[in-house]
Amino acid sequence: MQKIVLASANPGKLREFKQLLLPHKFDVCAQSEFNVSSADETGLTFVENALIKARHACDITKLPAIADDSGIEVDALNGEPGIYSARFAGENASDEDNNALLLERLANTPASERTARYQCILVFMQHALDPTPIICHGSWEGRILHEEIGENGFGYDPLFWVEEKKCTAAQLDKDEKNSISHRAKAMIELIEELKNLQSH
């Protein structure tokens, strides 16, 4: 089993990564097990922030690391909240605060112009100075509703309408979401890349 550090403090993400990578002989551990503090996300893109997080985790643990940076882009807001999705309504904003601000900002936007997508960038680095990190990308199209529906998921899921399923992301069960989401798509790409690495 190859140990990999996940550069995230999110227990939900850790469970998801563990489950998906275990069959491929990767043992994913949380960065908190190595007392890794959160990196300062000073990048201006999902890619830059994911690289910063992965490099920081590699540097401290001396192990390969995976980092994920994701968020939602709303077309009517020129791609906002984007990289600021988690802190849209302020530094320690809750999901409720962020969703309330999004609804407020879109108050006068008609349904047809509320298109949006979730973006996910996954980065894998073998060590802190890895000159060729693996970068995978997944996106998930939808649109923003006028009110929250559904109890599952987190973040903007109760507002994110998934046309193919005729429901919000927060109405999907976990397995269904994990098979079609932005993170699932990036993850499929990453698993392929890691399998290629193993075979070299």
Contact map, one row per residue, 1 for C-alpha under 8 A:
11100000000000000000000011100000000000000000000000000000000000000000000000000000000000000000000000000000000000000000000000000000000000000000000000000000000000000000000000000000000000000000000000000000
11110000000000000000000011100000000000000000000000000000000000000000000000000000000000000000000000000000000000000000000000000000000000000000000000000000000000000000000000000000000000000000000000000000
11111000000000000000000001111000000000000000000000000000000000110000000000000000000000000000000000000000000000000000000000000000000000000000000000000000000000000000000000000000000000000000000000000000
01111100000000000000000001111000000000000000000000000000000000111100000000000000000000000000000000000000000000000000000000000000000000000000000000000000000000000000000000000000000000000000000000000000
00111110000000000000000000011110000000000000000000000000110010111100000000000000000000000000000000000000000000000000000000000000000000000000000000000000000000000000000000000000000000000000000000000000
00011111000001000000000000011110000000000000000000000100100000001110000000000000000000000000000000000000000000000000000000000000000000000000000000000000000000000000000000000000000000000000000000000000
00001111100000000000000000000110000001000000000000001100100000001111000000000000000000000000000000000000000000000000000000000000000000000000000000000000000000000000000000000000000000000000000000000000
00000111110011000000000000000110000001000000000000000000000000000011000000000000000000000000000000000000000000000000000000000000000000000000000000000000000000000000000000000000000000000000000000000000
00000011111000000000000000000111000001000000000000000000000000000000000000000000000000000000000000000000000000000000000000000000000000000000000000000000000000000000000000000000000000000000000000000000
00000001111111000000000000000000000000000000000000000000000000000000000000000000000000000000000000000000000000000000000000000000000000000000000000000000000000000000000000000000000000000000000000000000
00000000111111100000000000000000000000000000000000000000000000000000000000000000000000000000000000000000000000000000000000000000000000000000000000000000000000000000000000000000000000000000000000000000
00000000011111110000000000000000000000000000000000000000000000000000000000000000000000000000000000000000000000000000000000000000000000000000000000000000000000000000000000000000000000000000000000000000
00000001011111111000000000000000000000000000000000000000000000000000000000000000000000000000000000000000000000000000000000000000000000000000000000000000000000000000000000000000000000000000000000000000
00000101011111111100000000011100000000000000000000000000000000000000000000000000000000000000000000000000000000000000000000000000000000000000000000000000000000000000000000000000000000000000000000000000
00000000001111111110000000000000000000000000000000000000000000000000000000000000000000000000000000000000000000000000000000000000000000000000000000000000000000000000000000000000000000000000000000000000
00000000000111111111000000000000000000000000000000000000000000000000000000000000000000000000000000000000000000000000000000000000000000000000000000000000000000000000000000000000000000000000000000000000
00000000000011111111100000010000000000000000000000000000000000000000000000000000000000000000000000000000000000000000000000000000000000000000000000000000000000000000000000000000000000000000000000000000
00000000000001111111110001111000000000000000000000000000000000000000000000000000000000000000000000000000000000000000000000000000000000000000000000000000000000000000000000000000000000000000000000000000
00000000000000111111111000000000000000000000000000000000000000000000000000000000000000000000000000000000000000000000000000000000000000000000000000000000000000000000000000000000000000000000000000000000
00000000000000011111111000000000000000000000000000000000000000000000000000000000000000000000000000000000000000000000000000000000000000000000000000000000000000000000000000000000000000000000000000000000
00000000000000001111111111110000000000000000000000000000000000000000000000000000000000000000000000000000000000000000000000000000000000000000000000000000000000000000000000000000000000000000001000000000
00000000000000000111111111110000000000000000000000000000000000000000000000000000000000000000000000000000000000000000000000000000000000000000000000000000000000000000000000000000000000000000000000000000
00000000000000000011111111000000000000000000000000000000000000000000000000000000000000000000000000000000000000000000000000000000000000000000000000000000000000000000000000000000000000000000000000000000
00000000000000000000111111000000000000000000000000000000000000000000000000000000000000000000000000000000000000000000000000000000000000000000000000000000000000000000000000000000000000000000001000100000
11000000000000000000111111100000000000000000000000000000000000000000000000000000000000000000000000000000000000000000000000000000000000000000000000000000000000000000000000000000000000000000000000000000
11110000000000000100111111110000000000000000000000000000000000000000000000000000000000000000000000000000000000000000000000000000000000000000000000000000000000000000000000000000000000000000000000000000
11110000000000000100110011111000000000000000000000000000000000000000000000000000000000000000000000000000000000000000000000000000000000000000000000000000000000000000000000000000000000000000000000000000
00111100000001001100110001111100000000000000000000000000000000000000000000000000000000000000000000000000000000000000000000000000000000000000000000000000000000000000000000000000000000000000000000000000
00111100000001000100000000111110100000000000000000000000000000000000000000000000000000000000000000000000000000000000000000000000000000000000000000000000000000000000000000000000000000000000000000000000
00001111100001000000000000011111110000000000000000000000000000000000000000000000000000000000000000000000000000000000000000000000000000000000000000000000000000000000000000000000000000000000000000000000
00001111100000000000000000001111111110000000000000000000100000000000000000000000000000000000000000000000000000000000000000000000000000000000000000000000000000000000000000000000000000000000000000000000
00000000100000000000000000000111111110000000000000000000000000000000000000000000000000000000000000000000000000000000000000000000000000000000000000000000000000000000000000000000000000000000000000000000
00000000000000000000000000001111111100000000000000000000000000000000000000000000000000000000000000000000000000000000000000000000000000000000000000000000000000000000000000000000000000000000000000000000
00000000000000000000000000000111111100000000000000000000000010000000000000000000000000000000000000000000000000000000000000000000000000000000000000000000000000000000000000000000000000000000000000000000
00000000000000000000000000000011111110000000000000000000000000000000000000000000000000000000000000000000000000000000000000000000000000000000000000000000000000000000000000000000000000000000000000000000
00000000000000000000000000000011111111000000000000000000100110000000000000000000000000000000000000000000000000000000000000000000000000000000000000000000000000000000000000000000000000000000000000000000
00000000000000000000000000000011001111100000000000000000000000000000000000000000000000000000000000000000000000000000000000000000000000000000000000000000000000000000000000000000000000000000000000000000
00000011100000000000000000000000000111110000000000001000000000000000000000000000000000000000000000000000000000000000000000000000000000000000000000000000000000000000000000000000000000000000000000000000
00000000000000000000000000000000000011111000000000011001000000000000000000000000000000000000000000000000000000000000000000000000000000000000000000000000000000000000000000000000000000000000000000000000
00000000000000000000000000000000000001111100000000011000000000000000000000000000000000000000000000000000000000000000000000000000000000000000000000000000000000000000000000000000000000000000000000000000
00000000000000000000000000000000000000111110000010011000000000000000000000000000000000000000000000000000000000000000000000000000000000000000000000000000000000000000000000000000000000000000000000000000
00000000000000000000000000000000000000011111000010000000000000000000000000000000000000000000000000000000000000000000000000000000000000000000000000000000000000000000000000000000000000000000000000000000
00000000000000000000000000000000000000001111111110010000000000000000000000000000000000000000000000000000000000000000000000000000000000000000000000000000000000000000000000000000000000000000000000000000
00000000000000000000000000000000000000000111110110000000000000000000000000000000001000000000000000000000000000000000000000000000000000000000000000000000000000000000000000000000000000000000000000000000
00000000000000000000000000000000000000000011111110000000000000000000000000000000001000000000000000000000000000000000000000000000000000000000000000000000000000000000000000000000000000000000000000000000
00000000000000000000000000000000000000000011111111000000000000000000110000000000001000000000000000000000000000000000000110000000000000000000000000000000000000000000000000000000000000000000000000000000
00000000000000000000000000000000000000000010111111100000000000000000100000000000000000000000000000000000000000000000000010100000000000100000000000000000000000000000000000000000000000000000000000000000
00000000000000000000000000000000000000000011111111110000000000000000000000000000000000000000000000000000000000000000000000000000000000000000000000000000000000000000000000000000000000000000000000000000
00000000000000000000000000000000000000001111111111111000000000000000100000000000000000000000000000000000000000000000000000000000000000000000000000000000000000000000000000000000000000000000000000000000
00000000000000000000000000000000000000000000011111111100000000000011100000000000000000000000000000000000000000000000000011100000000000000000000000000000000000000000000000000000000000000000000000000000
00000000000000000000000000000000000000000000001111111110000000000010000000000000000000000000000000000000000000000000000000100000000000000000000000000000000000000000000000000000000000000000000000000000
00000000000000000000000000000000000000111010000111111111000000000000000000000000000000000000000000000000000000000000000000000000000000000000000000000000000000000000000000000000000000000000000000000000
00000010000000000000000000000000000001111000000011111111100000000010000000000000000000000000000000000000000000000000000000000000000000000000000000000000000000000000000000000000000000000000000000000000
00000110000000000000000000000000000000000000000001111111110000001110000000000000000000000000000000000000000000000000000000111001000000000000000000000000000000000000000000000000000000000000000000000000
00000000000000000000000000000000000000000000000000111111111000001000000000000000000000000000000000000000000000000000000000001011100000000000000000000000000000000000000000000000000000000000000000000000
00000000000000000000000000000000000000100000000000011111111100000000000000000000000000000000000000000000000000000000000000000001000000000000000000000000000000000000000000000000000000000000000000000000
00001110000000000000000000000010000100000000000000001111111111101000000000000000000000000000000000000000000000000000000000000001000000000000000000000000000000000000000000000000000000000000000000000000
00001000000000000000000000000000000000000000000000000111111111111000000000000000000000000000000000000000000000000000000000001111000000000000000000000000000000000000000000000000000000000000000000000000
00000000000000000000000000000000000000000000000000000011111111100000000000000000000000000000000000000000000000000000000000000011000000000000000000000000000000000000000000000000000000000000000000000000
00000000000000000000000000000000000100000000000000000001111111000000000000000000000000000000000000000000000000000000000000000000000000000000000000000000000000000000000000000000000000000000000000000000
00001000000000000000000000000000010100000000000000000000111111100000000000000000000000000000000000000000000000000000000000000000000000000000000000000000000000000000000000000000000000000000000000000000
00000000000000000000000000000000000000000000000000000000111111110000000000000000000000000000000000000000000000000000000000000011000000000000000000000000000000000000000000000000000000000000000000000000
00111000000000000000000000000000000000000000000000000000111011111000000000000000000000000000000000000000000000000000000000000110000000000000000000000000000000000000000000000000000000000000000000000000
00111000000000000000000000000000000000000000000000000000010001111100000000000000000000000000000000000000000000000000000000011110000000000000000000000000000000000000000000000000000000000000000000000000
00011110000000000000000000000000000000000000000000000110110000111110000000000000000000000000000000000000000000000000000000011110000000000000000000000000000000000000000000000000000000000000000000000000
00011110000000000000000000000000000000000000000000000100000000011111000000000000000000000000000000000000000000000000000001111000000000000000000000000000000000000000000000000000000000000000000000000000
00000111000000000000000000000000000000000000000001101100000000001111100000000000000000000000000000000000000000000000000001110000000000000000000000000000000000000000000000000000000000000000000000000000
00000011000000000000000000000000000000000000000001000000000000000111110000000000000000000000000000000000000000000000000111100000000000000000000000000000000000000000000000000000000000000000000000000000
00000000000000000000000000000000000000000000011011000000000000000011111000000000001000000000000000000000000000000000000111000000000000000000000000000000000000000000000000000000000000000000000000000000
00000000000000000000000000000000000000000000010000000000000000000001111100000000011000000000000000000000000000000000011110000000000000000000000000000000000000000000000000000000000000000000000000000000
00000000000000000000000000000000000000000000000000000000000000000000111110000000111111000000000000000000000000000000011100000000000000000000000000000000000000000000000000000000000000000000000000000000
00000000000000000000000000000000000000000000000000000000000000000000011111000011111010000000000000000000000000000001111000000000000000000000000000000000000100000000000000000000000000000000000000000000
00000000000000000000000000000000000000000000000000000000000000000000001111101111110000000000000000000000000000000001111000000000000000000000000000000000000000000000000000000000000000000000000000000000
00000000000000000000000000000000000000000000000000000000000000000000000111111111110000000000000000000000000000000111100000000000000000000000000000000000000000000000000000000000000000000000000000000000
00000000000000000000000000000000000000000000000000000000000000000000000011111111000000000000000000000000000000001111000000000000000000000000000000000000000000000000000000000000000000000000000000000000
00000000000000000000000000000000000000000000000000000000000000000000000001111110000000000000000000000000010010001110000000000000000000000000000000000000000000000000000000000000000000000000000000000000
00000000000000000000000000000000000000000000000000000000000000000000000011111111100000000000000000000000000000000000000000000000000000000000000000000000000000000000000000000000000000000000000000000000
00000000000000000000000000000000000000000000000000000000000000000000000011111111000000000000000000000000000000000000000000000000000000000000000000000000000000000000000000000000000000000000000000000000
00000000000000000000000000000000000000000000000000000000000000000000000111111111110000000000000000000000000000000000000000000000000000000000000000000000000000000000000000000000000000000000000000000000
00000000000000000000000000000000000000000000000000000000000000000000000111101111111110000000000000000000000000000000000000000000000000000000000000000000000000000000000000000000000000000000000000000000
00000000000000000000000000000000000000000000000000000000000000000000001111001011111110010000000000000000000000000000000000000000000000000000000000000000000000000000000000000000000000000000000000000000
00000000000000000000000000000000000000000000000000000000000000000000011111000011111110000000000000000000000000000000000000000000000000000000000000000000000000000000000000000000000000000000000000000000
00000000000000000000000000000000000000000001110000000000000000000000111100000001111111000000000000000000000000000000000000000000000000000000000000000000000000000000000000000000000000000000000000000000
00000000000000000000000000000000000000000000000000000000000000000000001000000001111111110000000000000000000000000000000000000000000000000000000000000000000000000000000000000000000000000000000000000000
00000000000000000000000000000000000000000000000000000000000000000000001100000001111111110000000001000000000000000000000000000000000000000000000000000000000000000000000000000000000000000000000000000000
00000000000000000000000000000000000000000000000000000000000000000000001000000000001111110000101001000000000000000000000000000000000000000000000000000000001000000000000000000000000000000000000000000000
00000000000000000000000000000000000000000000000000000000000000000000000000000000000111111111100001000000000000000000000000000000000000000000000000000000000000000000000000000000000000000000000000000000
00000000000000000000000000000000000000000000000000000000000000000000000000000000100111111110100001001000000000000000000000000000000000000000000000000000000000000000000000000000000000000000000000000000
00000000000000000000000000000000000000000000000000000000000000000000000000000000000000111110100011001000000000000000000000000000000000000000000000000000000000000000000000000000000000000000000000000000
00000000000000000000000000000000000000000000000000000000000000000000000000000000000000111111100000000000000000000000000000000000000000000000000000000000000000000000000000000000000000000000000000000000
00000000000000000000000000000000000000000000000000000000000000000000000000000000000000111111100000000000000000000000000000000000000000000000000000000000000000000000000000000000000000000000000000000000
00000000000000000000000000000000000000000000000000000000000000000000000000000000000000100111110000000000000000000000000000000000000000000000000000000000000000000000000000000000000000000000000000000000
00000000000000000000000000000000000000000000000000000000000000000000000000000000000001111111111111000000000000000000000000000000000000000000000000000000000000000000000000000000000000000000000000000000
00000000000000000000000000000000000000000000000000000000000000000000000000000000000000000001111111000000000000000000000000000000000000000000000000000000000000000000000000000000000000000000000000000000
00000000000000000000000000000000000000000000000000000000000000000000000000000000000001000000111111100000000000000000000000000000000000000000000000000000011100000000000000000000000000000000000000000000
00000000000000000000000000000000000000000000000000000000000000000000000000000000000000000000111111110000000000000000000000000000000000000000000000000000000000000000000000000000000000000000000000000000
00000000000000000000000000000000000000000000000000000000000000000000000000000000000000001000111111111000000000000000000000000000000000000000000000000000000000000000000000000000000000000000000000000000
00000000000000000000000000000000000000000000000000000000000000000000000000000000000011111000111111111100000000000000000000000000000000000000000000000000001100000000000000000000000000000000000000000000
00000000000000000000000000000000000000000000000000000000000000000000000000000000000000000000001111111110000000000000000000000000000000000000000000000000001100100000000000000000000000000000000000000000
00000000000000000000000000000000000000000000000000000000000000000000000000000000000000000000000111111111000000000000000000000000000000000000000000000000000000000000000000000000000000000000000000000000
00000000000000000000000000000000000000000000000000000000000000000000000000000000000000011000000011111111100000000000000000000000000000000000000000000000000000000000000000000000000000000000000000000000
00000000000000000000000000000000000000000000000000000000000000000000000000000000000000000000000001111111110000000000000000000000000000000000000000000000000000000000000000000000000000000000000000000000
00000000000000000000000000000000000000000000000000000000000000000000000000000000000000000000000000111111111000000000000000000000000000000000000001100000000000000000000000000000000000000000000000000000
00000000000000000000000000000000000000000000000000000000000000000000000000000000000000000000000000011111111000000000000000000000000000000000000000000000000000000000000000000000000000000000000000000000
00000000000000000000000000000000000000000000000000000000000000000000000000000000000000000000000000001111111100000000000000000000000000000000000000000000000000000000000000000000000000000000000000000000
00000000000000000000000000000000000000000000000000000000000000000000000000010000000000000000000000000111111110000100000000000000000000000000000000000000000000000000000000000000000000000000000000000000
00000000000000000000000000000000000000000000000000000000000000000000000000000000000000000000000000000011111110000000000000000000000000000000000001000000000000000000000000000000000000000000000000000000
00000000000000000000000000000000000000000000000000000000000000000000000000000000000000000000000000000000111111000000000000000000000000000000000000000000000000000000000000000000000000000000000000000000
00000000000000000000000000000000000000000000000000000000000000000000000000010000000000000000000000000000011111101100000000000000000000000000000000000000000000000000000000000000000000000000000000000000
00000000000000000000000000000000000000000000000000000000000000000000000000000000000000000000000000000000000111111100000000000000000000000000000000000000000000000000000000000000000000000000000000000000
00000000000000000000000000000000000000000000000000000000000000000000000000000000000000000000000000000000000011111100000000000000000000000000000110000000000000000000000000000000000000000000000000000000
00000000000000000000000000000000000000000000000000000000000000000000000000000000000000000000000000000000000001111110000000000000000000000000000000000000000000000000000000000000000000000000000000000000
00000000000000000000000000000000000000000000000000000000000000000000000000110000000000000000000000000000000011111110000000000000000000000000000000000000000000000000000000000000000000000000000000000000
00000000000000000000000000000000000000000000000000000000000000000000000001110000000000000000000000000000010011111111000000000000000000000000001110000000000000000000000000000000000000000000000000000000
00000000000000000000000000000000000000000000000000000000000000000000000001110000000000000000000000000000000000011111100000000000000000000000111100000000000000000000000000000000000000000000000000000000
00000000000000000000000000000000000000000000000000000000000000000000000111100000000000000000000000000000000000000111110000000000000000000000111100000000000000000000000000000000000000000000000000000000
00000000000000000000000000000000000000000000000000000000000000000000000111000000000000000000000000000000000000000011111000000000000000000011111000000000000000000000000000000000000000000000000000000000
00000000000000000000000000000000000000000000000000000000000000000000011110000000000000000000000000000000000000000001111100000000000000000011100000000000000000000000000000000000000001000000000000000000
00000000000000000000000000000000000000000000000000000000000000000000011110000000000000000000000000000000000000000000111110000000000000001111000000000000000000000000000000000000000001100000000000000000
00000000000000000000000000000000000000000000010000000000000000000001111000000000000000000000000000000000000000000000011111000000000000001110000000000000000000000000000000000000000001100100000000000000
00000000000000000000000000000000000000000000011001000000000000000001110000000000000000000000000000000000000000000000001111100000000000111100000000000000000000000000000000000000000000100100000000000000
00000000000000000000000000000000000000000000000001000000000000000111100000000000000000000000000000000000000000000000000111110000000000111000000000000000000000000000000000000000000000000110010000000000
00000000000000000000000000000000000000000000001001100100000000000111000000000000000000000000000000000000000000000000000011111000000011110000000000000000000000000000000000000000000000000000000000000000
00000000000000000000000000000000000000000000000000000100000000011110000000000000000000000000000000000000000000000000000001111100000011100000000000000000000000000000000000000000000000000000000000000000
00000000000000000000000000000000000000000000000000000110010000011100000000000000000000000000000000000000000000000000000000111111010111000000000000000000000000000000000000000000000000000000000000000000
00000000000000000000000000000000000000000000000000000000010000111000000000000000000000000000000000000000000000000000000000011111010010000000000000000000000000000000000000000000000000000000000000000000
00000000000000000000000000000000000000000000000000000010011001111000000000000000000000000000000000000000000000000000000000001111110000000000000000000000000000000000000000000000000000000000000000000000
00000000000000000000000000000000000000000000000000000111111001000000000000000000000000000000000000000000000000000000000000001111110000000000000000000000000000000000000000000000000000000000000000000000
00000000000000000000000000000000000000000000000000000010000000000000000000000000000000000000000000000000000000000000000000000011111000000000000000000000000000000000000000000000000000000000000000000000
00000000000000000000000000000000000000000000000000000000000000000000000000000000000000000000000000000000000000000000000000001111111110000000000000000000000000000000000000000000000000000000000000000000
00000000000000000000000000000000000000000000000000000000000000000000000000000000000000000000000000000000000000000000000000000000111110000000000000000000000000000000000000000000000000000000000000000000
00000000000000000000000000000000000000000000000000000000000000000000000000000000000000000000000000000000000000000000000000001000011111000000000000000000000000000000000000000000000000000000000000000000
00000000000000000000000000000000000000000000000000000000000000000000000000000000000000000000000000000000000000000000000000111100011111100000000000000000000000000000000000000000000000000000000000000000
00000000000000000000000000000000000000000000000000000000000000000000000000000000000000000000000000000000000000000000000000111000000111110000000000000000000000000000000000000000000000000000010010000000
00000000000000000000000000000000000000000000001000000000000000000000000000000000000000000000000000000000000000000000000011110000000011111000000000000000000000000000000000000000000000000000010000000000
00000000000000000000000000000000000000000000000000000000000000000000000000000000000000000000000000000000000000000000000011100000000001111100000000000000000000000000000000000000000000000110110000000000
00000000000000000000000000000000000000000000000000000000000000000000000000000000000000000000000000000000000000000000001111000000000000111110000000000000000000000000000000000000000001001100100000000000
00000000000000000000000000000000000000000000000000000000000000000000000000000000000000000000000000000000000000000000001110000000000000011111000000000000000000000000000000000000000011111110000000000000
00000000000000000000000000000000000000000000000000000000000000000000000000000000000000000000000000000000000000000000111100000000000000001111100000000000000000000000000000000000000011101100000000000000
00000000000000000000000000000000000000000000000000000000000000000000000000000000000000000000000000000000000000000000111000000000000000000111110000000000000000000000000000000000000111000000000000000000
00000000000000000000000000000000000000000000000000000000000000000000000000000000000000000000000000000000000000000011110000000000000000000011111000000000000000000100000000000000000000000000000000000000
00000000000000000000000000000000000000000000000000000000000000000000000000000000000000000000000000000000000000000011100000000000000000000001111100000000000000011110000000000000000000000000000000000000
00000000000000000000000000000000000000000000000000000000000000000000000000000000000000000000000000000000000000000111100000000000000000000000111110000000000000111100000000000000000000000000000000000000
00000000000000000000000000000000000000000000000000000000000000000000000000000000000000000000000000000000000000100111000000000000000000000000011111000000000000111000000000000000000000000000000000000000
00000000000000000000000000000000000000000000000000000000000000000000000000000000000000000000000000000000000000100100000000000000000000000000001111110000000000111000000000000000000000000000000000000000
00000000000000000000000000000000000000000000000000000000000000000000000000000000000000000000000000000010001000000000000000000000000000000000000111110000000000100000000000000000000000000000000000000000
00000000000000000000000000000000000000000000000000000000000000000000000000000000000000000000000000000010000000000000000000000000000000000000000011111000000001100000000000000000000000000000000000000000
00000000000000000000000000000000000000000000000000000000000000000000000000000000000000000000000000000000000000000000000000000000000000000000000011111100000001100000000000000000000000000000000000000000
00000000000000000000000000000000000000000000000000000000000000000000000000000000000000000000000000000000000000000000000000000000000000000000000000111110000001100000000101100000000000000000000000000000
00000000000000000000000000000000000000000000000000000000000000000000000000000000000000000000000000000000000000000000000000000000000000000000000000011111000001000000000111100000000000000000000000000000
00000000000000000000000000000000000000000000000000000000000000000000000000000000000000000000000000000000000000000000000000000000000000000000000000001111100001000000000001100000000000000000000000000000
00000000000000000000000000000000000000000000000000000000000000000000000000000000000000000000000000000000000000000000000000000000000000000000000000000111110011000000000011111100000000000000000000000000
00000000000000000000000000000000000000000000000000000000000000000000000000000000000000000000000000000000000000000000000000000000000000000000000000000011111011000000000011010100000000000000000000000000
00000000000000000000000000000000000000000000000000000000000000000000000000000000000000000000001000000000000000000000000000000000000000000000000000000001111111000000000001000000000000000000000000000000
00000000000000000000000000000000000000000000000000000000000000000000000000000000000001000000001001100000000000000000000000000000000000000000000000000000111111000000000000000000000000000000000000000000
00000000000000000000000000000000000000000000000000000000000000000000000100000000000000000000001001100000000000000000000000000000000000000000000000000000011111110000000000000000000000000000000000000000
00000000000000000000000000000000000000000000000000000000000000000000000000000000000000000000000000000000000000000000000000000000000000000000000000000001111111110000000111000000000000000000000000000000
00000000000000000000000000000000000000000000000000000000000000000000000000000000000000000000000000000000000000000000000000000000000000000000000000111111111111111000000111100000000000000000000000000000
00000000000000000000000000000000000000000000000000000000000000000000000000000000000000000000000000100000000000000000000000000000000000000000001111111000000111111000000111000000000000000000000000000000
00000000000000000000000000000000000000000000000000000000000000000000000000000000000000000000000000000000000000000000000000000000000000000000011110000000000111111100000111000000000000000000000000000000
00000000000000000000000000000000000000000000000000000000000000000000000000000000000000000000000000000000000000000000000000000000000000000000011110000000000001111110011110000000000000000000000000000000
00000000000000000000000000000000000000000000000000000000000000000000000000000000000000000000000000000000000000000000000000000000000000000000111000000000000000011111111110000000000000000000000000000000
00000000000000000000000000000000000000000000000000000000000000000000000000000000000000000000000000000000000000000000000000000000000000000000010000000000000000001111111000000000000000000000000000000000
00000000000000000000000000000000000000000000000000000000000000000000000000000000000000000000000000000000000000000000000000000000000000000000000000000000000000000111110000000000000000000000000000000000
00000000000000000000000000000000000000000000000000000000000000000000000000000000000000000000000000000000000000000000000000000000000000000000000000000000000000000111111100000000000000000000000000000000
00000000000000000000000000000000000000000000000000000000000000000000000000000000000000000000000000000000000000000000000000000000000000000000000000000000000000001111111100000000000000000000000000000000
00000000000000000000000000000000000000000000000000000000000000000000000000000000000000000000000000000000000000000000000000000000000000000000000000000000000000001110111110110000000000000000000000000000
00000000000000000000000000000000000000000000000000000000000000000000000000000000000000000000000000000000000000000000000000000000000000000000000000001100000011111100111111110000000000000000000000000000
00000000000000000000000000000000000000000000000000000000000000000000000000000000000000000000000000000000000000000000000000000000000000000000000000000101100011111100001111110000100000000000000000000000
00000000000000000000000000000000000000000000000000000000000000000000000000000000000000000000000000000000000000000000000000000000000000000000000000001111110011110000000111111000000000000000000000000000
00000000000000000000000000000000000000000000000000000000000000000000000000000000000000000000000000000000000000000000000000000000000000000000000000001111000001000000001111111000000000000000000000000000
00000000000000000000000000000000000000000000000000000000000000000000000000000000000000000000000000000000000000000000000000000000000000000000000000000001100000000000001111111101100000000000000000000000
00000000000000000000000000000000000000000000000000000000000000000000000000000000000000000000000000000000000000000000000000000000000000000000000000000001000000000000000001111111100000000000000000000000
00000000000000000000000000000000000000000000000000000000000000000000000000000000000000000000000000000000000000000000000000000000000000000000000000000001100000000000000000011111110000000000000000000000
00000000000000000000000000000000000000000000000000000000000000000000000000000000000000000000000000000000000000000000000000000000000000000000000000000000000000000000000000001111111000000000000000000000
00000000000000000000000000000000000000000000000000000000000000000000000000000000000000000000000000000000000000000000000000000000000000000000000000000000000000000000000000011111111100000000000000000000
00000000000000000000000000000000000000000000000000000000000000000000000000000000000000000000000000000000000000000000000000000000000000000000000000000000000000000000000010011111111110000000000000000000
00000000000000000000000000000000000000000000000000000000000000000000000000000000000000000000000000000000000000000000000000000000000000000000000000000000000000000000000000000111111110110000000000000000
00000000000000000000000000000000000000000000000000000000000000000000000000000000000000000000000000000000000000000000000000000000000000000000000000000000000000000000000000000011111110011000000000000000
00000000000000000000000000000000000000000000000000000000000000000000000000000000000000000000000000000000000000000000000000000000000000000001000000000000000000000000000000000001111111011000000000000000
00000000000000000000000000000000000000000000000000000000000000000000000000000000000000000000000000000000000000000000000000000000000000000111000000000000000000000000000000000000111111111000000000000000
00000000000000000000000000000000000000000000000000000000000000000000000000000000000000000000000000000000000000000000011100000000000000001111000000000000000000000000000000000000000111111100000000000000
00000000000000000000000000000000000000000000000000000000000000000000000000000000000000000000000000000000000000000000001110000000000000000110000000000000000000000000000000000000010011111110000000000000
00000000000000000000000000000000000000000000000000000000000000000000000000000000000000000000000000000000000000000000000000000000000000000100000000000000000000000000000000000000011111111111000000000000
00000000000000000000000000000000000000000000000000000000000000000000000000000000000000000000000000000000000000000000000000000000000000001110000000000000000000000000000000000000001111111111100000000000
00000000000000000000000000000000000000000000000000000000000000000000000000000000000000000000000000000000000000000000000111000000000000011110000000000000000000000000000000000000000001111111110000000000
00000000000000000000000000000000000000000000000000000000000000000000000000000000000000000000000000000000000000000000000001000000000000010100000000000000000000000000000000000000000000111111111000000000
00000000000000000000000000000000000000000000000000000000000000000000000000000000000000000000000000000000000000000000000000000000000000000000000000000000000000000000000000000000000000011111111100000000
00000000000000000000000000000000000000000000000000000000000000000000000000000000000000000000000000000000000000000000000000000000000000011000000000000000000000000000000000000000000000001111111110000000
00000000000000000000000000000000000000000000000000000000000000000000000000000000000000000000000000000000000000000000000001000000000001110000000000000000000000000000000000000000000000000111111111000000
00000000000000000000100100000000000000000000000000000000000000000000000000000000000000000000000000000000000000000000000000000000000000000000000000000000000000000000000000000000000000000011111111100000
00000000000000000000000000000000000000000000000000000000000000000000000000000000000000000000000000000000000000000000000000000000000000000000000000000000000000000000000000000000000000000001111111110000
00000000000000000000000000000000000000000000000000000000000000000000000000000000000000000000000000000000000000000000000000000000000001000000000000000000000000000000000000000000000000000000111111111000
00000000000000000000000000000000000000000000000000000000000000000000000000000000000000000000000000000000000000000000000000000000000000000000000000000000000000000000000000000000000000000000011111111100
00000000000000000000000100000000000000000000000000000000000000000000000000000000000000000000000000000000000000000000000000000000000000000000000000000000000000000000000000000000000000000000001111111110
00000000000000000000000000000000000000000000000000000000000000000000000000000000000000000000000000000000000000000000000000000000000000000000000000000000000000000000000000000000000000000000000111111111
00000000000000000000000000000000000000000000000000000000000000000000000000000000000000000000000000000000000000000000000000000000000000000000000000000000000000000000000000000000000000000000000011111111
00000000000000000000000000000000000000000000000000000000000000000000000000000000000000000000000000000000000000000000000000000000000000000000000000000000000000000000000000000000000000000000000001111111
00000000000000000000000000000000000000000000000000000000000000000000000000000000000000000000000000000000000000000000000000000000000000000000000000000000000000000000000000000000000000000000000000111111
00000000000000000000000000000000000000000000000000000000000000000000000000000000000000000000000000000000000000000000000000000000000000000000000000000000000000000000000000000000000000000000000000011111
